[in-house]
């Protein structure tokens, strides 16, 4: 992922969350928005972020997430 792509992704997430919230933005809203944008941009980056954000505990958690990506295609 290039620096430009990362900046564009962050700009989209900021726009999404600031359009919905005027003051405090719940952290889970930001996390879910980031995951969705990463999923569109780079599936590996998405799974890596999701593994930390969702606190994957076992390898089956990774397998399940990858399976969801494959099913979406």
Number of C-alpha atoms within 10 A of each C-alpha: 9 7 8 9 11 14 11 13 18 16 11 15 21 14 11 14 16 13 9 9 10 8 7 8 12 10 9 10 13 15 15 15 19 19 21 14 18 22 17 11 15 11 15 12 15 20 20 14 17 22 17 10 13 12 10 14 10 9 9 10 15 16 12 11 16 16 11 11 14 9 8 7 5
